[in-house]
Amino acid sequence: MNRYYVLPPRWSKVVADIWGNKLRTLLVVLSITVGVFAVGMVYSAYLMFDRDLTRSWASAAPASASLYADPFEEELVESIRSRRGVKEAEGRRNVDLRVHTAGGEWRQMFLTAIPDYNRQKVNIVRPQTGAWPPGDGDVLLERSSLTELGMAEGGTIQVETAAGHKRVLKVTGIVYDPSQIPSMFSGRSYGYISMNTLEKLDEERRLDQVNFVVEPQVLTGKDTAPIESIGRRAWSKLEQGDTTVFWLQVNKPGEHQLQSIINALIMLLTVLGVLSLLLGTFLLVNTVSAIITQQVRQVGIMKAIGARRDQLLRMYLTMVGAYGILALGVAAPLGALAADAVTGFMALVFNFDSGGVELPLQVLLVEAAAAIGVPLMAAVWPVWRGTGITVREAVSDFGLGGMAAKGQMDRAVDVVLLRFQSLSRPVRLSLRNTFRRKWRLGLTLLTLTIAGTVFMSVFSTRASLYSTLDDALDYFRYDISVGFMQSYQASRIEQAVLQVPGVKAAESWGFTSGRVLRDNRKESEDEASKNVFVLAPPVTTGMIQPKIVAGRWLVAADDNALVVNTEVLKDNPHLRVGGTAVLKAGTRRLSFTVVGIAKSTLTGPLVYAPYGWLTGAIGDAGGARSVQVVAWSAEEKEQSALARKLEEHLKKNSLRVQNVDVTWEQKQRIRSQFDILTAFLLMMAVLLAVVGALGLMGTMGINVLERTREIGVMRAIGASSWAIAQVFVVEALCIGVLSWLLGVLLALPVAAVLSYQVGMLFLQSPLSFSFSFLGVAIWLVLSVLLSVLACLLPARNAARLSVREVLSYE
């Protein structure tokens, strides 16, 4: 005899409920899936980032610090290597020139010459394809630069040297340099050449960069102070060789140089991922309430034949657990694939090797907790409340009731509707029904409001980023800046620049680099001094518009006056208006009186001194290393063309140009970096919007179920299908618009907080807050659209109900 296993009645009912109402099952599973997917994607992406980024960064044997200076002899590298606390040191030469891209544009490019490619020990460059090492007259392209250049291995690139000569280099291979800031961020392309190729590029066979690694015993965790101390001593050693040092770059031990940006992205995504999970939980509460509402009579019948409350509780919670398992089966693989896609994109942006798809056990456990544990906890209350109904209450439930105004809100709504008698009855009924189930309305509004608040806050953060960028570049009022390899007489530079058609004004600036010292003691050079850039514009300049927060700007009567920006104050809090500042520039100690403090935004540590006094004090009277240019035309393309003409003309006049920066191009490049951040934020905001739409659809589905008998009454008195559908469409629109209004009120403070946090995380200073009314308008359109889409199916189901069907409704 065949034996068949028969499930107990209550578990058969669970299976029937899950399989019998596929639309409801799909809605519940989707609501859980979205949140679990978001959490799993973020956590997996974090683990992949940590794994791949750490591995790629460590493979380069990254420098503890790097010093950048004017060209010097290789013997100085050996002197730094022999210093106490230094484990290894290597020198390089960087050549900043122009390259002709495949798109026909001339762009900035860094060519780096390494003395011995086969004996690298610091910031190791690794071959990927092609020849190794580069031959005389050859170049190896860094892989992050391939897209920028539009070049490939086996071709050639044309470069223009600082002296204006054009050279053709053969691309013989592709390399990977994990220590280099990717081209997408720097706006420059990178290539690697031999020391012999330097002569072909009109450069001396000398070095201008030292990378060094400190001994492990010097380090104390992630603290950079020991590295800075050794770096300052190395700085002084280079200066003793009559070399001007421009910058000391210190890396946090064991961390990628862009690690803080990546961590900030992950943190923001984590917050939004958790929000997605919470909103999905609210949706689940609504849906479970719908199931209990629909099955009130079934609960009564089960109780009438002996079912206990604890049995019913286990039955419904088992059903919720089954929904969670189904959601986990969908969300876990999708989360892993999405994390791999995100990691792959970030690997491309930040230039590290991605290790591929992985679903670690800890991620699976977190997803299981989010898919099963969180929904079970969320469902306990509605299930407990629903299974507590008595048999009498259950069998007397007809889906009618709650129409009489009971609370103050109900009466207020009725009073308002009495004043709008011109509205059609379906519309007035929709408005009345909107506030009928306040608990359910509250959960639905909470879901949609949070989604809208985040969406509008993201747009405001984007606007704040752009506003901050505009403020930063408004700091400088010129269109083009040209930097030179060495100092030239300012009169010669300006005369040459003004000969180029399209130039409205030109202004030469003095420049040097130095360190702020605590005082005049010799020992202060090895203490907590920081490097700064010293700009020396004419005191009557119109090409810079600093925002003075204390004191004043430079005036004609100033000699050794100094204006410092707020970035300098972070490392030198002892500086104050009226006080003394000691700067070490080269081998000279310069004493200044601080007369003003200027706001710093995206400018780095800058100080400003009078042109005449500073150039005389550093032995470069009348000299300049940069010129700022204002163009007649405000058109961006014409300014770019003018920059190219300026560069060619200056080189023809034997002025060695190091770099040419066009203000609008810098702005565009930084905006593209900001867009990476806002794209991630918007991606999560869209997820929240999907959860909100699902929540509204669930609410409308519940309303149709609860009002089945009411729909029958409307049918019986002659209501058309459109009139019945209109009731639910208008109700959904009311909820959508109301959530938009609440979202606008919340978005202002939330956007301010989010903008502040993003500014501190990414720029180490608050953003210039700007509220985005564009985001408000877009979310209004989306709210209406999502409301209509969410109610289409429930409204259609309501409109299709016949009198016979509703009379037989149980």
C-alpha positions in Angstrom: 0.0 0.0 0.0 1.3 3.5 -0.9 1.7 5.8 2.0 1.5 9.5 1.5 2.6 12.1 4.0 -0.2 14.5 4.8 0.7 17.9 6.4 -1.3 18.9 9.5 -4.2 21.2 8.6 -2.6 24.4 9.9 0.6 23.8 7.9 -1.4 22.9 4.8 -3.1 26.3 5.3 0.3 28.0 5.4 1.3 26.4 2.1 -2.1 27.3 0.6 -1.8 30.9 1.8 1.7 31.3 0.3 0.9 29.5 -3.0 -2.8 30.5 -3.4 -2.2 34.3 -3.3 0.9 34.6 -5.6 0.5 38.4 -5.9 0.5 38.9 -2.2 3.5 36.5 -1.8 5.4 38.4 -4.4 4.7 41.7 -2.7 5.9 40.4 0.7 9.0 38.7 -0.7 9.9 41.8 -2.7 9.5 44.0 0.4 11.9 41.8 2.4 14.2 41.2 -0.6 14.9 44.9 -1.2 16.1 45.5 2.3 18.1 42.2 2.5 19.6 43.0 -0.9 20.7 46.4 0.2 22.3 45.2 3.4 24.0 42.2 1.7 25.3 44.3 -1.2 26.8 46.9 1.2 28.4 44.4 3.5 29.7 42.3 0.7 31.1 45.3 -1.1 32.8 46.5 2.1 34.5 43.1 2.6 35.5 43.0 -1.1 36.9 46.6 -0.9 38.8 45.7 2.2 40.2 42.5 0.6 41.1 43.8 -2.8 42.2 47.3 -1.9 44.5 46.1 0.9 45.9 43.5 -1.4 46.6 45.9 -4.3 48.0 48.6 -2.0 50.3 46.2 -0.2 51.6 44.8 -3.5 53.2 48.2 -4.3 55.3 48.3 -1.1 53.9 51.8 -0.6 56.0 54.7 0.6 55.5 56.0 4.1 56.1 59.4 2.7 57.2 61.2 -0.4 59.1 64.5 -0.9 58.7 66.6 -4.0 61.3 69.2 -4.9 63.2 71.0 -7.7 65.7 68.6 -9.5 68.5 67.3 -7.4 71.4 64.8 -7.6 70.9 61.1 -6.8 73.5 61.3 -4.0 70.9 63.1 -1.9 68.7 60.0 -2.0 71.5 57.9 -0.5 71.8 60.5 2.3 68.1 60.1 3.2 68.3 56.3 3.0 71.1 56.4 5.6 69.2 58.5 8.1 68.0 56.9 11.3 64.5 55.4 11.1 64.5 55.1 7.3 64.4 51.5 6.0 64.5 52.2 2.3 64.5 55.3 0.0 64.3 55.6 -3.8 64.3 58.6 -6.1 62.4 59.3 -9.3 62.0 62.1 -11.9 58.6 63.4 -12.9 58.1 65.3 -16.2 54.9 67.3 -16.5 54.1 67.9 -20.2 51.4 67.8 -22.8 50.2 64.7 -24.7 48.0 64.6 -27.8 45.1 62.3 -27.2 43.3 60.1 -29.7 40.4 62.6 -29.5 42.6 65.4 -30.9 43.0 67.2 -27.5 46.2 68.3 -25.8 46.1 67.2 -22.1 48.5 67.1 -19.1 50.6 64.0 -18.7 53.1 62.9 -16.1 56.0 60.8 -17.4 58.0 59.2 -14.6 61.6 58.0 -15.0 62.8 55.4 -12.5 66.6 54.7 -12.3 66.3 50.9 -12.1 63.0 49.2 -12.9 64.3 45.8 -12.0 65.3 46.8 -8.5 62.3 48.7 -7.2 61.6 48.5 -3.5 59.2 51.4 -2.9 56.0 52.3 -4.8 56.6 49.4 -7.1 55.4 49.7 -10.6 54.4 46.3 -12.1 54.3 45.2 -15.7 51.1 43.9 -17.1 51.6 43.5 -20.8 54.4 44.3 -23.3 58.0 45.2 -22.9 59.8 45.6 -19.6 61.6 47.8 -18.7 60.9 50.7 -21.1 63.6 51.2 -23.7 65.2 54.4 -24.8 62.5 56.5 -26.5 59.7 54.2 -25.3 56.9 54.7 -22.8 54.8 52.3 -20.7 51.3 53.6 -20.0 49.7 53.2 -16.6 46.4 51.3 -17.1 44.2 53.9 -15.6 45.3 56.3 -18.3 44.3 54.2 -21.3 40.7 55.5 -21.4 41.9 59.1 -21.0 44.4 58.9 -23.8 42.4 56.5 -26.1 45.7 54.7 -26.8 46.7 51.1 -26.7 49.9 49.0 -26.6 51.9 49.0 -29.9 50.9 52.6 -30.9 52.6 55.9 -30.4 51.9 59.1 -28.5 53.0 62.6 -29.3 54.1 64.8 -26.4 55.1 68.4 -26.2 58.0 69.2 -23.9 58.3 72.2 -21.6 60.5 73.8 -24.2 57.9 73.5 -26.9 59.4 70.6 -28.8 57.2 67.8 -30.1 58.4 64.2 -29.6 57.0 60.8 -30.5 57.2 58.0 -28.0 56.4 54.4 -28.8 54.0 52.6 -26.4 55.6 49.3 -25.7 53.7 48.1 -22.7 51.0 48.6 -20.0 51.9 48.8 -16.3 50.1 49.1 -13.0 51.1 51.6 -10.3 48.8 51.1 -7.2 50.4 54.1 -5.6 49.3 56.6 -8.3 46.1 58.6 -7.9 43.9 57.3 -10.8 43.6 59.5 -13.9 39.9 60.0 -13.3 40.7 61.8 -10.1 43.9 63.7 -11.0 42.9 64.7 -14.5 46.3 63.6 -15.7 47.6 60.6 -17.7 50.6 58.6 -16.5 53.5 57.0 -18.4 56.9 55.5 -17.4 60.1 56.1 -19.2 63.8 55.3 -18.8 66.3 57.9 -17.5 67.9 58.0 -21.0 64.6 59.2 -22.5 64.7 62.4 -20.2 67.3 64.0 -22.6 64.9 63.5 -25.5 62.3 65.4 -23.5 64.6 68.4 -22.9 65.1 67.4 -19.3 68.2 66.9 -17.1 69.1 63.5 -15.9 68.2 64.4 -12.3 65.6 63.4 -9.7 62.8 65.5 -8.2 61.0 63.0 -5.9 62.1 60.8 -3.0 59.9 58.0 -1.7 60.9 56.4 1.6 59.7 53.7 4.0 60.3 54.0 7.7 61.5 51.2 10.0 58.6 49.2 11.5 59.7 50.0 15.1 59.3 53.7 14.4 55.5 53.3 13.8 52.9 53.5 16.5 49.7 52.1 15.0 48.1 54.4 12.4 49.8 57.5 13.8 51.6 59.5 11.1 53.5 61.8 13.6 56.7 59.6 13.5 56.7 59.6 9.7 56.2 63.3 9.6 59.1 63.8 12.0 61.5 61.8 9.8 60.0 63.5 6.7 60.9 66.9 8.1 64.5 65.9 8.7 64.7 64.5 5.2 63.3 67.8 4.0 66.0 69.7 5.8 68.6 67.4 4.3 67.4 68.2 0.7 67.4 71.9 1.5 71.1 71.6 2.6 71.8 70.5 -1.0 70.4 73.8 -2.2 67.2 72.3 -3.3 63.7 73.9 -3.0 61.3 71.4 -1.5 57.6 71.9 -2.4 55.7 69.2 -0.5 55.8 66.4 2.0 53.1 63.8 1.4 52.6 61.4 4.3 50.6 58.2 4.0 48.7 56.6 6.9 50.4 53.2 7.6 48.6 50.3 6.0 46.0 52.4 4.3 45.4 53.3 0.6 45.8 57.0 0.0 42.1 57.2 -1.0 40.9 54.9 1.8 39.1 57.6 3.6 37.0 58.4 0.6 36.1 54.8 0.1 35.3 54.3 3.8 33.0 57.3 3.7 31.2 55.9 0.7 30.7 52.6 2.4 29.5 54.3 5.6 26.9 56.3 3.7 25.8 53.2 1.7 25.5 51.3 5.0 23.2 53.9 6.5 20.9 53.9 3.5 21.1 50.1 3.3 19.8 49.8 6.9 17.1 52.3 6.0 16.0 50.1 3.2 15.7 47.2 5.5 13.7 49.2 8.1 11.3 50.5 5.4 10.9 47.0 4.1 10.0 45.9 7.7 7.3 48.6 7.9 5.9 47.3 4.6 5.9 43.7 6.0 4.0 44.9 9.1 1.3 46.4 6.8 1.2 43.2 4.7 0.9 40.9 7.7 -1.9 43.1 9.0 -3.6 42.7 5.6 -3.4 38.9 5.8 -4.9 38.9 9.3 -7.6 41.4 8.2 -8.5 39.2 5.3 -8.6 36.1 7.4 -10.5 37.4 10.5 -13.3 34.9 9.9 -10.9 32.1 9.3 -9.2 32.9 12.7 -12.7 32.8 14.3 -13.5 29.5 12.8 -10.2 27.9 13.8 -10.7 29.2 17.3 -14.3 27.8 17.3 -13.0 24.3 16.6 -10.3 24.4 19.3 -7.3 26.3 18.0 -5.2 28.0 20.7 -3.7 31.5 20.3 -0.1 30.1 20.6 -0.9 27.7 17.7 -2.2 30.4 15.5 0.8 32.6 16.5 3.2 29.9 15.4 1.3 29.3 12.2 1.4 32.9 11.0 5.0 33.4 12.1 6.0 30.3 10.2 4.4 31.8 7.2 6.4 35.0 7.7 9.6 32.9 8.1 8.8 31.2 4.8 8.5 34.5 3.2 11.9 35.4 4.6 13.5 32.2 3.3 12.1 32.9 -0.2 13.4 36.5 0.0 16.8 35.3 1.2 17.0 32.9 -1.8 16.5 35.8 -4.1 18.4 38.6 -2.3 21.7 36.7 -1.4 22.8 35.9 -4.9 21.6 39.2 -6.2 23.4 41.1 -3.4 26.7 39.2 -4.2 26.4 40.1 -7.9 25.6 43.7 -7.2 28.5 43.9 -4.7 30.8 42.5 -7.4 29.5 45.1 -9.9 30.0 47.9 -7.4 33.4 46.6 -6.5 34.3 46.3 -10.1 33.2 49.9 -10.8 35.1 51.2 -7.7 38.2 49.2 -8.8 38.0 51.0 -12.1 37.6 54.4 -10.5 40.2 53.9 -7.7 42.5 51.7 -9.8 42.9 48.5 -7.8 42.5 44.8 -8.7 39.0 43.3 -8.1 39.1 39.7 -6.8 35.7 38.7 -8.2 32.4 37.5 -6.8 32.3 36.2 -3.3 29.6 35.4 -0.8 31.3 35.1 2.6 29.6 33.2 5.4 29.4 36.3 7.6 27.5 38.1 4.9 25.1 35.1 4.5 24.5 35.1 8.2 23.7 38.8 8.3 21.4 38.4 5.3 19.7 35.5 7.0 19.1 37.5 10.2 17.8 40.4 8.1 15.5 38.1 6.0 14.2 35.9 8.7 14.9 37.4 12.1 13.9 41.0 11.5 10.6 40.1 9.8 9.7 37.7 12.5 10.3 40.3 15.2 8.3 42.9 13.2 5.4 40.5 12.6 5.0 39.5 16.3 2.8 42.5 17.2 0.3 42.5 14.3 0.0 38.7 14.5 -0.4 38.8 18.3 -3.1 41.5 18.0 -4.9 39.7 15.1 -5.0 36.3 16.8 -6.4 37.8 20.0 -9.8 38.4 18.4 -12.7 36.5 19.9 -14.9 34.1 18.0 -17.9 36.5 18.3 -15.9 39.4 17.0 -14.6 37.4 14.1 -17.8 35.9 12.8 -19.6 39.3 13.1 -17.0 41.1 10.9 -18.5 42.3 7.6 -15.9 44.6 6.3 -18.1 47.6 7.1 -17.6 50.0 9.9 -15.2 52.7 10.9 -17.2 55.1 8.8 -18.4 57.2 11.7 -16.2 59.9 12.8 -14.6 59.0 16.1 -11.6 61.1 16.7 -10.7 64.8 16.3 -8.9 64.1 13.1 -11.9 62.3 11.7 -14.2 65.1 12.6 -11.8 67.7 11.2 -11.6 65.9 7.9 -15.4 65.7 7.8 -15.7 69.5 8.4 -13.2 70.2 5.7 -15.0 68.0 3.2 -18.3 69.7 3.9 -16.8 72.9 2.5 -15.9 71.2 -0.8 -19.3 70.0 -1.9 -18.3 70.7 -5.5 -16.0 67.7 -5.5 -17.4 64.4 -6.8 -18.6 61.8 -4.3 -15.8 59.3 -5.2 -13.2 62.0 -4.6 -14.7 63.0 -1.2 -14.9 59.3 -0.3 -11.3 58.9 -1.2 -10.2 61.8 1.0 -12.3 60.5 3.9 -10.9 57.0 3.5 -7.3 58.3 3.4 -7.5 58.9 7.2 -9.7 56.0 8.0 -6.9 53.6 9.2 -4.5 55.9 11.0 -2.0 53.3 12.1 -1.7 51.9 8.6 -1.6 55.4 7.1 1.2 56.3 9.5 3.3 53.3 8.4 2.7 54.0 4.8 3.5 57.7 5.2 6.6 56.8 7.2 7.9 54.6 4.4 7.2 57.1 1.6 8.3 60.1 3.7 11.7 58.6 4.6 12.2 57.6 0.9 11.3 61.1 -0.2 13.4 62.8 2.5 16.5 60.8 1.5 15.9 61.4 -2.2 15.5 65.2 -1.7 18.4 65.3 0.7 20.7 63.6 -1.8 19.8 66.2 -4.4 20.5 68.9 -1.8 23.9 67.3 -1.0 24.7 67.3 -4.7 23.7 71.0 -4.9 25.8 71.7 -1.8 28.8 70.0 -3.4 28.4 72.1 -6.5 27.9 75.3 -4.5 31.1 74.5 -2.5 33.0 74.0 -5.7 31.6 77.3 -7.1 32.7 79.1 -4.0 36.1 77.5 -4.1 36.7 78.5 -7.7 35.2 81.9 -7.2 38.1 82.4 -4.8 40.2 82.8 -8.0 38.9 85.3 -10.6 41.1 84.3 -13.5 40.3 81.9 -16.4 43.7 80.4 -17.0 46.8 79.8 -14.8 50.2 79.0 -16.3 53.0 77.6 -14.1 56.7 77.6 -15.1 59.5 75.2 -14.4 61.6 78.0 -13.0 61.4 81.7 -12.1 61.3 84.3 -14.8 61.1 88.1 -14.7 57.4 89.1 -14.2 57.7 91.8 -16.9 59.0 89.3 -19.4 56.1 86.9 -18.7 53.4 89.5 -18.8 54.7 91.0 -22.0 54.7 87.6 -23.7 51.2 86.8 -22.5 49.7 90.1 -23.6 50.9 89.5 -27.1 48.4 86.6 -27.5 45.0 87.7 -29.0 42.1 87.0 -26.6 44.0 87.9 -23.4 42.2 90.6 -21.5 44.6 90.8 -18.5 47.6 89.1 -17.1 49.2 89.1 -13.6 52.4 87.4 -12.5 52.7 85.9 -9.0 55.6 85.0 -6.9 55.7 81.5 -5.4 57.6 79.4 -3.0 57.0 76.5 -0.6 57.9 76.3 3.0 57.0 75.2 6.5 55.4 77.0 9.3 57.6 76.8 12.4 56.5 77.1 16.0 59.2 79.7 16.8 62.7 80.7 15.8 64.4 77.9 17.7 66.5 75.5 15.6 64.7 72.5 17.2 61.4 73.7 15.8 62.4 72.5 12.3 62.1 68.9 13.5 58.9 69.5 15.5 55.3 69.9 14.4 55.8 72.3 11.5 53.7 71.8 8.3 54.3 72.5 4.7 52.4 75.3 3.0 52.4 77.0 -0.4 53.3 80.7 -0.3 51.6 82.8 -3.0 52.7 86.4 -3.6 50.2 88.3 -5.8 50.4 92.1 -6.1 48.5 93.6 -3.2 46.2 95.3 -5.6 45.3 92.1 -7.4 41.9 91.6 -8.9 42.5 88.0 -9.7 41.9 86.6 -6.3 38.9 87.2 -4.1 39.6 85.7 -0.7 36.9 85.6 1.9 38.4 87.2 5.0 37.0 85.7 8.2 39.3 87.7 10.5 41.6 90.7 10.1 42.1 92.1 6.6 43.7 91.5 3.2 47.1 92.8 2.1 47.5 96.5 1.4 50.2 98.6 -0.4 51.9 99.6 2.8 52.6 96.0 3.9 56.0 94.6 4.0 56.4 91.3 5.9 52.6 90.9 6.3 50.9 87.5 5.9 47.4 86.3 5.3 46.8 82.6 6.2 43.9 80.4 5.2 41.9 78.3 7.6 43.5 75.1 6.3 46.8 76.3 7.7 45.2 77.0 11.1 44.2 73.3 11.4 47.9 72.4 11.9 49.0 75.7 13.3 46.4 76.9 15.9 49.0 79.2 17.4 48.7 81.6 14.5 46.4 84.5 15.1 45.8 88.0 13.7 48.5 90.4 15.0 50.8 87.5 16.0 54.1 86.4 14.4 54.5 83.6 11.9 57.9 82.0 11.1 58.3 80.4 7.7 61.2 78.4 6.5 61.5 78.7 2.8 64.6 76.8 1.5 67.5 77.8 3.8 65.9 81.1 4.8 63.8 81.8 7.9 61.2 84.5 7.2 59.3 86.3 10.0 55.8 87.7 9.2 53.0 89.4 11.0 49.7 87.8 10.4 47.2 90.5 9.3 44.3 88.3 8.1 42.7 84.9 8.0 41.0 83.7 4.8 38.5 81.0 4.4 39.8 77.8 2.7 37.7 75.6 0.4 39.4 73.0 -1.7 42.5 75.1 -1.9 44.9 73.3 0.5 47.2 75.1 3.0 47.9 78.5 1.4 49.4 81.7 2.8 49.7 85.1 0.9 52.5 87.6 1.2 53.1 90.9 -0.7 54.8 90.2 -4.0 57.6 92.8 -3.7 58.6 91.9 -0.2 58.5 88.1 -0.6 60.4 87.9 -3.9 63.1 90.1 -2.4 63.3 88.1 0.8 63.8 84.8 -1.1 66.4 86.3 -3.5 64.1 86.4 -6.5 63.3 90.1 -6.8 61.0 90.8 -9.7 60.6 87.1 -10.5 57.5 84.9 -10.9 56.7 81.3 -11.3 53.1 81.6 -12.5 50.9 84.0 -14.4 47.1 84.3 -14.1 45.2 85.2 -17.2 41.7 86.7 -17.8 40.2 86.0 -21.2 38.0 88.4 -23.2 35.6 85.6 -24.1 33.5 83.8 -21.5 32.9 80.8 -23.8 34.5 77.7 -22.3 35.8 76.3 -25.6 37.4 79.6 -26.5 39.1 79.7 -23.2 40.5 76.2 -23.7 41.7 77.2 -27.2 43.3 80.4 -25.7 45.1 78.3 -23.1 46.6 76.2 -25.9 47.7 79.3 -27.8 49.3 80.8 -24.7 51.2 77.6 -24.0 52.6 77.5 -27.6 53.5 81.2 -27.6 55.3 81.1 -24.2 57.3 78.1 -25.2 58.3 79.8 -28.4 59.6 82.7 -26.3 61.9 80.2 -24.4 59.7 80.1 -21.3 59.6 76.6 -19.9 55.9 75.8 -19.1 55.2 73.3 -16.4 51.4 73.2 -16.5 48.4 75.1 -17.9 45.2 74.9 -15.9 41.9 76.2 -17.3 39.5 77.0 -14.5 36.3 75.6 -16.1 38.1 72.4 -16.9 39.2 72.0 -13.3 35.6 72.6 -12.2 34.3 70.0 -14.6 36.8 67.4 -13.4 36.0 68.0 -9.8 32.3 67.8 -10.6 32.7 64.4 -12.2 34.4 63.2 -8.9 31.4 64.6 -6.9 29.1 62.8 -9.3 30.5 59.4 -8.3 29.4 60.1 -4.7 26.0 61.4 -5.7 25.5 58.4 -8.0 25.9 56.0 -5.1 23.6 58.0 -2.9 21.0 58.2 -5.6 21.2 54.5 -6.2 20.2 53.8 -2.6 17.6 56.6 -2.7 16.0 54.8 -5.7 15.9 51.6 -3.6 14.1 53.4 -0.9 11.6 54.8 -3.4 11.0 51.3 -4.6 10.3 50.2 -1.1 7.9 53.1 -0.6 6.0 52.2 -3.8 5.7 48.6 -2.7 4.4 49.9 0.7 1.8 52.0 -1.0 0.7 49.1 -3.2 0.4 46.9 -0.2 -1.7 49.5 1.6 -4.0 49.9 -1.3 -4.4 46.1 -1.6 -5.3 45.9 2.1 -7.9 48.7 1.6 -9.5 46.8 -1.3 -9.8 43.7 0.9 -11.2 45.6 3.8 -13.8 47.4 1.7 -15.0 44.5 -0.4 -18.5 44.7 1.1 -18.5 48.5 0.7 -17.6 48.0 -3.0 -20.6 45.7 -3.2 -22.8 48.3 -1.7 -21.5 50.9 -4.2 -22.1 48.5 -7.0 -25.6 47.8 -5.8 -26.6 51.5 -5.9 -25.2 51.9 -9.4 -21.5 52.9 -9.1 -19.5 52.4 -12.3 -16.2 50.6 -12.5 -14.4 53.9 -13.1 -16.0 55.5 -10.1 -14.9 52.6 -7.9 -11.4 52.7 -9.3 -11.3 56.4 -8.9 -11.8 56.1 -5.2 -8.6 54.1 -4.8 -6.6 56.1 -7.3 -7.4 59.4 -5.6 -6.7 57.9 -2.2 -3.2 56.8 -3.4 -2.6 60.2 -4.8 -3.6 61.8 -1.5 -1.1 59.6 0.4 1.6 60.3 -2.2 1.2 64.1 -2.0 0.9 64.1 1.8 4.1 62.1 2.1 5.8 64.6 -0.3 4.7 67.5 1.9 6.0 65.8 5.0 9.2 64.8 3.2 9.8 68.5 2.2 9.5 69.6 5.8 12.0 66.9 6.9 14.3 67.2 4.0 15.6 70.7 5.0 17.1 69.7 8.3 18.2 66.2 7.1 19.8 67.7 4.0 21.7 70.2 6.2 23.0 67.4 8.4 23.8 65.1 5.4 25.7 67.9 3.6 27.7 68.7 6.7 28.7 65.1 7.2 29.6 64.5 3.6 31.7 67.7 3.7 33.5 66.5 6.8 34.0 63.0 5.4 35.3 63.9 2.0 36.6 67.5 2.2 37.4 67.8 6.0 35.3 70.9 6.1 31.5 71.6 6.0 29.9 72.2 2.6 28.3 75.5 1.6 24.7 74.3 2.1 22.3 74.7 -0.8 18.8 73.3 -0.7 17.7 71.7 -4.0 14.3 72.8 -5.2 14.9 70.7 -8.3 15.0 67.6 -6.1 11.7 68.7 -4.4 10.1 69.1 -7.9 11.5 65.7 -9.1 10.2 63.9 -6.0 6.8 65.5 -6.4 6.6 64.1 -9.9 7.9 60.7 -8.7 5.5 60.7 -5.8 2.5 61.2 -8.1 3.9 58.6 -10.6 4.6 56.0 -8.0 1.2 56.6 -6.4 -0.6 56.0 -9.7 1.5 52.9 -10.5 1.1 51.5 -7.0 -2.7 51.7 -7.0 -3.3 50.5 -10.6 -3.5 46.8 -9.8 -5.5 47.3 -6.5 -7.9 49.7 -8.3 -8.3 47.4 -11.2 -9.1 44.5 -8.8 -11.7 46.7 -7.0 -13.3 47.8 -10.3 -13.7 44.2 -11.5 -15.6 43.0 -8.4 -19.2 42.2 -9.1 -22.1 42.3 -6.7 -22.3 38.5 -6.6 -18.6 38.2 -5.7 -18.7 40.7 -2.9 -21.9 39.1 -1.4 -20.0 35.8 -1.3 -16.9 37.4 0.2 -15.7 35.7 3.4 
